[in-house]
Amino acid sequence: MDSRSQVLGLLYLFLVHLVSSQYLYPNQTVGGSPFPLLIDVTTEELETGLEKGIFTSVDLVNAYTARIQEVNSTLNVVTEINPDALSIAAELDAERANGTTRGPLHGMPILIKGNIGTADKMSTTAGSFALLGATLPQDSGIAAKLRAAGVIILGKTNLSQWANFRSNNSTNGWSAYGGQTFGAYFPEQDPSGSSSGSGVASAIGLALATLGSETSGSILSPSEVSDLVGIKPTVGLTSRALVIPISQRQDTVGPMARTVRDAAYLLQAIAGKDANDNYTLAQPFDSPPDYVAACNYSSLKGKRIGIPRNLLTPDPDPPVSAAFEGAIQTIRRAGATIVDNVNITSYALDQYLNGNASLIVLEADFVSDLPENYLSKLTSNPQNVHNLQDVSNFTHSFPPEDYPDRDTGVWDEALALGFNNSSPQFWAYYQNNLEVAGPEGILGLLANYSLDALILPTGYSPGLPALVGTPVVTVPLGFYPANTTVVRNRRKTLVEVGPNIPFGLSFIGQAWSEASLIGYAYAFEQRTMVRNKVQPYLVPNIELAEVVSTRKMVKSRF
């Protein structure tokens, strides 16, 4: 964030504290109307408050911005605050006052990952100085849908640089542009990646919810360790146009939220066809299903849920294993039939654990997709980067990119391949992926055993669905016990395992089965309410009630 934004934020923070210490009503109320805590607030609670005039979208922007300013120096979550957020909020407040709303998310602030393009005053960098100051001719398809739904794009979150597709020795949540993001459940917690900032921001209420992107695990994993619901959609359900790419075959954009229902609302806003992303034109429906209506307590009744035990390699940590076995019983009591030990073939397992086709596909796609689908679209390109070799050269020569301490090993391998995704030799690797995850993998299990979904601890869930572009929903499952021994990453800078760090449960399905998976996740969530059992160690103090109190006091004085 620029220095002006920081100064203004600190001044606002001071004013809120000054006023709230004298004028804040007890029990988080103003004029007798209740204000929900922003770490727990839901879409429907915000919509009710806005409709009743208890608070405004401008109040929400001020509250969330103050919360960001309060914790960002410690957790390093948000890299950009939209300088137009307040004016956009005021316009949306005026629309509501005139009886017009664009949908259930009208006037609600959302943070988006720093690789999702916007044609505004914010930068889209993927965490690299190579793209700082570059501009786009229009919003990404995702940003355009958010704005059409009345969402306020409050800012952008930090990420693992280039969506974790640069280095073999970097850390989750680190980027040259944004620094190191930390998780909120333990000091120096590894936030996972690559949607690191989005996970932490949603967990501690720096916005109603956030958006992440996933190629293989980048929504699911940071959602898991931030105690969130994360939806990794079918490739093609949400647009990737003007989202900085890795792979057209695996990239997807999805919500990260504190409840299944909130995630469903956000998915509803961004799903749908986009002429600028031909994968979305393969959707088997004219309009997406009603994902919010899919949130049904009885969704698991009569369903067949499979457990591919041979994917639990290596064995889960004991707390994860125990919680997973408990989840199986919860799902059974909810009326589902559990079909255990539905295992992928030995060939598929060997290729999944030891093969190289999955990485080669990503590398070849990246060499082609980065210039063709993003760099060539820029309307200004200050660093004159037009392909992966240019980006690599910049990274090697610009000291803040922290090379060679953080290498460019992934890029080096991609450039050394000698082919891209239009080359004949590419096809065999891609077909191998489809076979391993398809007939011999998870799609074969779903079909051969007549299963409605598979379940796995979330740490084991991303890889095979990534290869075939199918959906996964993760929901909170549990936390490491308070006496857990701390395990750090290989750089010794982040805590990978430690007390109170969350873990999740994933529901895995066929392409376009998001509505069903959301229903199963909701049914599990409502029976367990895991999220409420442990709180982050660091939570902002600023609340909406204080902001409204400040506004009313200032208005009365002037």
C-alpha positions in Angstrom: 0.0 0.0 0.0 1.2 3.5 -0.7 2.3 5.9 2.0 -0.7 8.2 1.6 -3.1 5.2 2.1 -1.2 4.2 5.2 -1.3 7.6 6.7 -5.0 8.0 6.0 -5.6 4.6 7.4 -3.7 5.3 10.6 -5.5 8.6 11.1 -8.9 6.9 10.6 -7.9 4.2 13.1 -6.9 6.8 15.7 -10.2 8.6 15.2 -12.2 5.4 15.6 -10.4 4.5 18.8 -10.7 8.0 20.2 -14.4 8.2 19.5 -15.3 4.7 20.4 -13.7 5.0 23.8 -16.2 7.7 24.7 -19.3 6.9 22.5 -19.4 3.1 21.8 -22.7 1.6 22.9 -22.5 -1.6 25.0 -23.0 -5.0 23.4 -22.0 -3.8 20.0 -25.1 -1.8 19.3 -25.9 1.6 18.0 -29.4 3.0 18.7 -30.4 -0.4 20.0 -29.7 -2.2 16.6 -27.2 -5.1 16.9 -24.0 -5.2 14.9 -22.5 -8.6 14.2 -18.7 -9.1 14.8 -16.9 -8.9 11.4 -15.0 -12.1 12.0 -18.3 -14.0 12.1 -20.6 -11.9 10.0 -22.5 -13.6 7.1 -23.7 -12.3 3.8 -27.3 -12.4 5.0 -26.5 -10.5 8.2 -24.8 -7.7 6.2 -27.7 -7.6 3.7 -30.2 -7.2 6.5 -28.2 -4.4 8.1 -27.8 -2.6 4.8 -31.5 -3.0 4.0 -32.6 -1.7 7.4 -30.2 1.2 7.2 -28.3 0.2 10.3 -25.1 0.8 8.5 -24.0 1.6 4.9 -21.6 0.2 2.4 -19.3 3.2 3.1 -19.3 2.1 6.8 -18.3 -1.4 5.7 -15.4 -0.1 3.6 -14.2 2.1 6.5 -14.5 -0.8 9.0 -12.7 -3.3 6.8 -10.0 -0.8 5.8 -9.4 0.0 9.4 -9.1 -3.7 10.2 -6.6 -4.2 7.4 -4.5 -1.3 8.7 -4.6 -2.7 12.2 -3.0 -6.1 11.4 -1.3 -5.8 8.1 2.1 -4.8 9.5 2.1 -8.1 11.4 0.5 -10.6 9.0 1.3 -8.9 5.6 -2.0 -9.9 4.0 -3.2 -7.1 1.7 -1.0 -5.5 -1.0 -3.5 -3.0 -2.4 -6.5 -1.1 -1.1 -8.7 0.2 -3.8 -8.4 4.0 -3.7 -11.9 4.2 -5.3 -13.5 1.8 -2.8 -15.3 4.6 -0.8 -16.7 6.3 -3.9 -17.9 3.0 -5.3 -19.5 2.3 -1.9 -21.2 5.6 -1.9 -22.6 5.0 -5.4 -23.9 1.6 -4.3 -25.5 3.1 -1.2 -27.3 5.6 -3.5 -28.6 2.8 -5.7 -29.9 1.0 -2.6 -31.5 4.2 -1.3 -33.3 4.5 -4.7 -34.6 0.9 -4.4 -32.1 -0.7 -6.7 -29.9 -3.6 -5.8 -27.8 -5.7 -8.1 -28.0 -8.9 -6.0 -27.4 -10.3 -2.5 -23.8 -9.0 -2.6 -24.7 -5.5 -3.4 -22.4 -3.0 -1.6 -20.3 -5.7 0.2 -16.5 -5.5 0.2 -14.6 -8.5 -1.1 -10.8 -8.9 -1.4 -9.3 -10.6 -4.5 -6.0 -12.4 -5.1 -3.2 -10.3 -6.6 -3.2 -12.2 -9.9 -6.8 -11.3 -10.8 -6.7 -8.4 -13.3 -8.6 -5.1 -12.8 -8.6 -2.1 -15.1 -8.5 0.5 -12.3 -5.9 2.2 -10.1 -4.8 -1.1 -8.5 -1.9 -3.1 -9.7 -2.1 -6.7 -10.9 1.4 -8.2 -10.2 1.2 -11.8 -9.2 3.6 -10.6 -6.5 6.3 -9.6 -9.0 7.9 -6.2 -9.7 8.0 -7.3 -13.3 4.3 -6.4 -13.7 4.2 -3.4 -11.4 2.6 -0.5 -13.3 1.4 -2.7 -16.2 -2.2 -1.9 -17.2 -5.0 -3.8 -18.8 -7.5 -2.8 -21.4 -10.5 -4.0 -19.3 -11.3 -5.9 -16.1 -10.8 -9.6 -16.0 -14.0 -11.6 -16.5 -14.1 -12.3 -12.8 -13.8 -8.6 -11.8 -16.4 -7.6 -14.3 -18.9 -10.2 -12.8 -18.1 -8.9 -9.3 -18.9 -5.3 -10.2 -22.0 -6.4 -12.1 -23.2 -8.1 -8.9 -22.6 -4.9 -6.9 -19.5 -6.1 -5.1 -17.0 -3.6 -3.9 -13.5 -4.8 -4.8 -11.8 -3.6 -1.7 -8.3 -4.5 -2.6 -5.9 -7.3 -3.5 -4.2 -9.9 -1.4 -0.7 -11.1 -1.3 0.1 -14.5 -2.8 2.9 -17.0 -3.2 4.7 -15.3 -6.1 3.5 -16.2 -9.6 1.0 -18.5 -7.8 3.8 -20.7 -6.5 5.2 -21.3 -10.0 8.6 -19.8 -9.9 10.9 -21.3 -7.3 11.8 -24.7 -5.9 13.0 -23.2 -2.7 10.8 -20.3 -1.8 8.0 -20.2 0.9 4.3 -20.2 0.8 2.9 -16.6 1.0 6.1 -14.9 -0.1 6.3 -12.5 -3.0 8.8 -9.8 -3.9 6.1 -7.2 -4.1 4.1 -8.2 -1.1 6.6 -9.7 1.3 5.9 -12.7 3.6 2.2 -13.4 4.6 1.7 -15.2 7.9 -1.2 -17.3 9.0 -3.4 -16.1 11.9 -3.7 -19.3 14.0 -0.2 -19.4 15.3 2.7 -16.9 15.3 4.7 -17.2 12.1 2.2 -19.8 10.7 2.7 -21.0 7.2 -0.4 -19.6 5.4 0.0 -22.2 2.7 -0.4 -21.1 -0.9 -0.7 -19.8 -3.3 -3.9 -17.9 -2.3 -2.2 -17.1 1.0 -3.4 -13.6 1.7 -6.9 -14.4 0.6 -7.0 -17.2 3.1 -5.8 -15.2 6.1 -7.9 -12.1 5.1 -11.1 -14.1 5.1 -10.3 -15.9 8.3 -9.9 -12.8 10.4 -12.7 -10.7 8.8 -10.7 -8.2 6.6 -13.6 -8.5 4.1 -16.8 -10.5 3.9 -15.0 -13.1 1.9 -12.2 -13.4 -0.7 -11.3 -14.9 -4.0 -8.4 -17.2 -4.7 -7.2 -19.1 -7.8 -6.1 -22.7 -8.0 -4.0 -24.7 -10.4 -3.4 -27.5 -7.9 -4.2 -26.8 -4.3 -4.0 -23.0 -4.2 -7.5 -22.5 -2.9 -7.9 -25.7 -1.0 -4.7 -25.6 1.0 -4.8 -22.0 2.2 -8.5 -22.4 3.0 -7.7 -25.5 5.1 -5.0 -23.9 7.3 -7.2 -20.8 7.8 -10.2 -22.7 8.9 -12.2 -21.8 5.8 -14.6 -23.1 3.3 -12.9 -23.1 -0.1 -14.5 -24.0 -3.4 -12.2 -25.1 -6.2 -14.6 -25.0 -9.2 -14.6 -27.1 -12.3 -12.2 -25.6 -14.8 -14.5 -23.5 -17.0 -17.2 -22.6 -14.4 -15.5 -19.3 -13.7 -13.6 -17.1 -16.2 -9.8 -16.9 -16.3 -9.7 -14.1 -18.8 -7.1 -11.6 -17.7 -6.2 -13.6 -14.7 -2.4 -14.2 -14.7 -2.2 -17.8 -15.8 -0.2 -20.9 -15.2 -2.2 -23.5 -17.1 -5.4 -23.1 -19.2 -6.1 -26.8 -18.4 -6.0 -26.5 -14.6 -6.5 -22.8 -13.6 -9.7 -21.9 -11.9 -11.0 -19.0 -9.7 -13.1 -19.6 -6.6 -14.3 -18.3 -3.2 -12.7 -18.6 0.2 -15.2 -17.9 3.0 -16.0 -18.6 6.6 -19.2 -20.5 5.8 -20.4 -22.8 3.1 -23.4 -20.5 2.4 -21.2 -17.4 2.1 -18.9 -19.3 -0.3 -22.0 -20.3 -2.3 -23.2 -16.7 -2.6 -19.8 -15.6 -4.0 -19.6 -18.5 -6.4 -23.0 -17.6 -7.7 -21.8 -14.1 -8.5 -18.7 -15.2 -10.5 -19.9 -18.4 -12.2 -21.0 -18.3 -15.8 -19.9 -18.0 -19.4 -17.4 -15.5 -20.7 -16.7 -15.1 -24.4 -13.1 -14.3 -23.6 -12.5 -17.7 -22.0 -13.6 -20.5 -24.3 -13.5 -23.1 -21.5 -16.5 -21.4 -20.0 -18.5 -22.0 -23.2 -18.4 -25.7 -22.4 -20.7 -25.3 -19.4 -23.6 -27.7 -19.7 -26.2 -25.1 -18.7 -27.3 -21.7 -19.9 -27.2 -20.3 -16.4 -25.4 -21.9 -13.4 -27.4 -23.8 -10.8 -28.6 -22.1 -7.6 -25.6 -22.8 -5.4 -27.2 -21.0 -2.4 -30.3 -23.2 -2.6 -28.0 -26.2 -2.6 -27.2 -25.5 1.1 -29.6 -28.1 2.5 -29.1 -29.8 5.9 -30.4 -33.1 4.4 -28.1 -33.2 1.4 -26.1 -36.2 2.5 -29.2 -38.4 3.0 -29.2 -41.4 0.6 -25.8 -40.4 -1.0 -23.0 -42.8 -1.7 -19.7 -41.4 -0.5 -16.4 -43.2 -1.3 -13.0 -43.2 0.5 -9.9 -43.9 -1.7 -7.7 -45.0 1.1 -4.6 -45.6 -1.0 -4.4 -41.9 -1.6 -3.6 -41.4 2.1 0.1 -41.7 1.4 2.1 -41.0 3.6 -0.2 -41.6 6.5 -2.0 -38.6 7.9 -0.8 -37.1 11.2 -2.7 -38.7 14.1 -5.0 -35.7 14.9 -6.0 -35.5 11.2 -6.6 -39.2 11.0 -8.7 -39.3 14.1 -10.8 -36.3 12.9 -11.2 -37.9 9.5 -12.5 -41.1 11.0 -14.9 -39.0 13.1 -16.1 -37.2 10.0 -16.9 -40.5 8.3 -19.2 -41.4 11.2 -20.8 -37.9 11.0 -21.5 -38.4 7.3 -22.9 -41.9 7.9 -25.2 -40.6 10.7 -26.4 -37.9 8.2 -27.9 -40.7 6.1 -25.1 -41.4 3.6 -23.7 -44.8 2.7 -20.0 -45.0 3.1 -18.2 -47.0 0.5 -14.7 -47.6 2.0 -11.4 -48.6 0.2 -12.4 -47.6 -3.3 -8.9 -47.3 -4.5 -7.4 -46.0 -7.6 -5.3 -48.4 -9.8 -1.7 -49.2 -8.9 -0.6 -47.6 -12.2 -2.4 -44.4 -11.4 -1.1 -44.3 -7.9 2.5 -44.8 -9.1 2.2 -42.1 -11.8 0.5 -39.7 -9.3 3.2 -40.2 -6.7 6.3 -40.6 -8.9 5.5 -39.5 -12.5 6.5 -36.2 -14.1 3.7 -35.7 -16.6 1.7 -33.4 -14.4 4.6 -30.9 -14.0 5.5 -31.0 -17.7 2.0 -30.1 -18.6 2.0 -27.1 -16.3 5.4 -26.0 -17.6 4.5 -26.3 -21.2 1.2 -24.5 -20.7 2.9 -21.7 -18.7 5.5 -21.1 -21.5 2.5 -20.6 -23.9 -0.2 -19.2 -21.8 1.7 -16.4 -19.9 2.5 -14.4 -23.1 -0.6 -15.4 -25.2 -3.3 -15.0 -22.5 -1.9 -12.2 -20.4 1.3 -10.3 -21.4 0.2 -9.7 -24.9 -3.0 -8.1 -23.6 -1.3 -5.4 -21.6 -1.9 -1.8 -22.7 1.3 -0.7 -20.9 4.2 -2.8 -20.0 6.9 -0.7 -18.1 9.4 -3.5 -17.7 9.0 -4.7 -21.3 8.3 -8.3 -20.4 6.7 -10.2 -23.2 7.4 -13.9 -22.5 8.7 -16.1 -19.7 12.4 -15.6 -20.7 11.9 -11.8 -20.3 10.3 -12.3 -16.9 13.1 -14.6 -15.9 15.7 -12.1 -17.0 14.1 -9.3 -15.0 13.8 -11.5 -11.9 17.5 -12.4 -12.1 18.6 -8.7 -12.5 16.2 -6.9 -10.1 17.5 -7.3 -6.5 14.1 -7.0 -4.7 13.1 -10.3 -6.5 15.5 -12.0 -4.0 17.3 -14.1 -6.7 19.3 -16.3 -6.3 18.3 -16.9 -2.7 14.9 -17.8 -4.1 15.6 -19.5 -7.3 13.7 -19.7 -10.6 14.0 -23.4 -10.8 10.5 -24.0 -12.1 11.0 -21.5 -14.9 14.4 -22.9 -15.7 12.9 -26.3 -16.2 10.0 -24.9 -18.3 12.3 -23.0 -20.6 14.6 -26.1 -20.9 11.7 -28.3 -22.1 12.2 -27.3 -25.7 8.5 -27.4 -26.4 5.2 -25.7 -25.4 1.5 -26.8 -25.4 1.2 -26.6 -29.2 4.0 -29.1 -29.8 3.3 -32.7 -30.8 5.2 -34.2 -27.8 3.0 -32.3 -25.3 -0.1 -34.4 -26.1 1.2 -37.6 -24.6 1.9 -36.0 -21.3 -1.6 -34.4 -21.2 -3.3 -37.7 -22.1 -1.3 -39.4 -19.3 -2.8 -36.9 -16.8 -6.3 -37.6 -18.1 -5.9 -41.3 -17.8 -4.3 -41.2 -14.3 -6.9 -39.0 -12.8 -9.8 -40.1 -15.1 -10.6 -43.8 -15.8 -7.8 -45.2 -13.6 -8.3 -42.5 -10.9 -11.0 -40.5 -9.2 -13.4 -40.4 -12.2 -13.2 -44.1 -12.5 -14.0 -44.5 -8.9 -17.0 -42.2 -9.1 -18.4 -44.1 -12.1 -17.5 -47.7 -11.2 -18.9 -47.6 -7.7 -21.8 -45.3 -8.5 -20.6 -42.7 -6.0 -21.9 -39.2 -5.5 -18.6 -38.0 -4.1 -15.3 -38.9 -2.6 -13.9 -37.6 0.7 -10.3 -37.1 1.8 -8.5 -35.0 4.3 -7.9 -31.8 2.4 -4.1 -32.2 2.4 -4.6 -35.2 0.2 -7.3 -33.9 -2.1 -6.0 -31.4 -4.7 -3.7 -33.3 -7.0 -5.9 -35.7 -9.0 -8.9 -33.3 -9.4 -6.4 -30.7 -10.7 -5.3 -33.0 -13.5 -8.9 -33.4 -14.9 -10.2 -30.0 -13.9 -12.9 -31.3 -11.5 -14.4 -29.6 -8.4 -13.5 -29.9 -4.8 -15.0 -28.2 -1.7 -13.1 -28.1 1.5 -14.7 -27.5 4.9 -13.2 -27.2 8.4 -12.5 -30.5 10.0 -10.3 -29.9 13.1 -7.3 -28.3 14.7 -3.9 -29.6 15.9 -4.0 -30.0 19.7 -2.5 -27.4 22.0 0.4 -29.6 22.9 1.5 -30.2 19.3 5.2 -30.0 18.6 6.1 -27.1 16.3 7.4 -28.2 12.9 9.0 -25.5 10.7 9.5 -25.3 7.0 12.9 -26.0 5.4 13.9 -22.3 5.6 12.9 -22.4 9.3 10.9 -19.2 8.8 7.4 -20.5 9.0 5.5 -22.9 11.2 3.9 -25.7 9.1 2.5 -27.7 12.0 1.8 -26.3 15.4 -0.9 -25.8 18.1 -4.3 -24.8 16.9 -3.5 -24.9 13.2 -6.6 -26.0 11.3 -7.1 -28.8 8.8 -10.0 -29.6 6.6 -12.2 -32.2 4.9 -12.7 -32.3 1.1 -15.6 -33.4 -1.0 -14.6 -34.4 -4.5 -17.0 -34.8 -7.4 -17.5 -35.0 -11.2 -17.2 -32.0 -13.4 -20.0 -29.4 -12.9 -21.1 -31.0 -9.6 -20.5 -28.0 -7.4 -24.1 -27.7 -6.3 -24.0 -31.3 -5.0 -20.6 -30.8 -3.3 -21.8 -27.6 -1.7 -24.8 -29.4 -0.3 -22.7 -32.2 1.2 -20.2 -29.7 2.7 -23.1 -27.6 4.2 -24.7 -30.7 5.7 -21.3 -31.6 7.3 -20.6 -28.0 8.4 -24.0 -27.6 10.1 -23.5 -30.9 12.1 -20.0 -30.1 13.3 -19.5 -26.2 13.4 -15.8 -26.8 13.6 -14.9 -23.3 12.8 -16.3 -22.0 16.1 -14.1 -24.2 18.3 -10.8 -22.3 18.0 -10.1 -18.7 17.3 -7.1 -17.1 15.5 -4.4 -15.8 17.8 -4.6 -12.4 16.2 -7.9 -10.7 15.3 -8.5 -7.0 14.6 -10.2 -5.0 17.3 -12.0 -2.5 15.1 -15.7 -3.4 14.6 -18.5 -2.0 12.6 -20.3 -0.6 15.6 -17.3 1.6 16.3 -17.2 2.9 12.8 -20.9 3.8 12.8 -20.6 5.4 16.2 -17.8 7.5 14.9 -19.8 8.6 11.8 -22.8 9.5 13.8 -20.8 11.4 16.3 -18.9 13.4 13.7 -22.2 14.1 11.8 -23.8 15.4 15.0 -20.9 17.6 15.7 -20.8 19.2 12.2 
